[in-house]
Amino acid sequence: MLIVGAKGHAKEILQILEKDYPNEKIYFFDNIEQEYSLFYDRYLILRNESQVRTLFEQDNRFVLAVGDPFLRHRLSELFISWGGQLTTLCSSTANIGTNKVILCEGLNIMYNVVIYSDTYIGSGTLLNTSCTIHHDVIIGEFCEISPGARILGRALVGSFCRIGANSVILPDVTIGDRVVIGAGAVVNKNIPSDSVAVGVPARIIRSFNAEDKMVV
């Protein structure tokens, strides 16, 4: 299996793989020039398309090991174009509901994540350590749900969102696409697309124009 990325989040991905998938043969990819060619002195780091395509002839599964939603999406499209299969990684410590839980491809479900019944998680989304997804929640594609975040019943989170650490999305709230919710925020009302919201209760402090440039 190929882990795409060889920096911070990759260390957490590797920890799950080593614990839960001890027989997995693991490679990394990082095309940023660095002096070392091994990750933790034992896992080979691939550097270019040719090396990746050669690996994919034997095993085309890859896991995203970056947090940023837009980078996750770009890398997913790139490695699929090279013949890869976007693959879900799920920690054995995750607690996933047994009724009507839809988990799309390419998720990272990290340590102690809780997902209750009647939920939908879109492809490429990162559910980081100890976040909680309550009943009847829908989360779009390529989101980053940070450690300790709680998304409560019937909330809707769009695609390409970043939900900050220990933030709370209250029941029935709708979060648009490409929204950033600050760490520790409590969101008690709908947040439109292309916004940044922080605080308790959360308030919008920035929005984006049509050219995706941030404006105050």
TAFENBEL-V748846 format. One record per residue. SS is DSSP state (@ for helix, = for strand, . for the rest). Layout:
BEGIN
ss->SS
ss->SS
END
This chain:
BEGIN
ss->.
ss->=
ss->=
ss->=
ss->.
ss->.
ss->.
ss->@
ss->@
ss->@
ss->@
ss->@
ss->@
ss->@
ss->@
ss->@
ss->@
ss->@
ss->@
ss->@
ss->.
ss->.
ss->.
ss->.
ss->.
ss->.
ss->=
ss->=
ss->=
ss->.
ss->.
ss->.
ss->.
ss->.
ss->.
ss->.
ss->.
ss->=
ss->=
ss->.
ss->.
ss->.
ss->=
ss->=
ss->=
ss->=
ss->.
ss->.
ss->@
ss->@
ss->@
ss->@
ss->@
ss->@
ss->@
ss->@
ss->.
ss->.
ss->.
ss->.
ss->=
ss->=
ss->=
ss->=
ss->.
ss->.
ss->.
ss->.
ss->@
ss->@
ss->@
ss->@
ss->@
ss->@
ss->@
ss->@
ss->@
ss->@
ss->@
ss->@
ss->@
ss->.
ss->.
ss->.
ss->=
ss->=
ss->.
ss->.
ss->=
ss->=
ss->.
ss->.
ss->.
ss->.
ss->=
ss->=
ss->.
ss->.
ss->.
ss->.
ss->=
ss->=
ss->=
ss->.
ss->.
ss->.
ss->.
ss->=
ss->=
ss->.
ss->.
ss->.
ss->.
ss->=
ss->=
ss->.
ss->.
ss->.
ss->=
ss->=
ss->=
ss->.
ss->.
ss->.
ss->.
ss->=
ss->=
ss->.
ss->.
ss->.
ss->.
ss->=
ss->=
ss->.
ss->.
ss->.
ss->.
ss->=
ss->=
ss->.
ss->.
ss->.
ss->.
ss->=
ss->=
ss->.
ss->.
ss->.
ss->.
ss->=
ss->=
ss->.
ss->.
ss->.
ss->.
ss->=
ss->=
ss->.
ss->.
ss->.
ss->.
ss->=
ss->=
ss->.
ss->.
ss->.
ss->.
ss->=
ss->=
ss->.
ss->.
ss->.
ss->.
ss->=
ss->=
ss->.
ss->.
ss->.
ss->.
ss->=
ss->=
ss->.
ss->.
ss->.
ss->.
ss->=
ss->=
ss->.
ss->.
ss->.
ss->=
ss->.
ss->.
ss->.
ss->=
ss->=
ss->=
ss->=
ss->.
ss->=
ss->.
ss->.
ss->=
ss->=
ss->=
ss->=
ss->=
ss->=
ss->.
ss->.
ss->.
ss->.
ss->.
ss->=
ss->=
ss->.
END
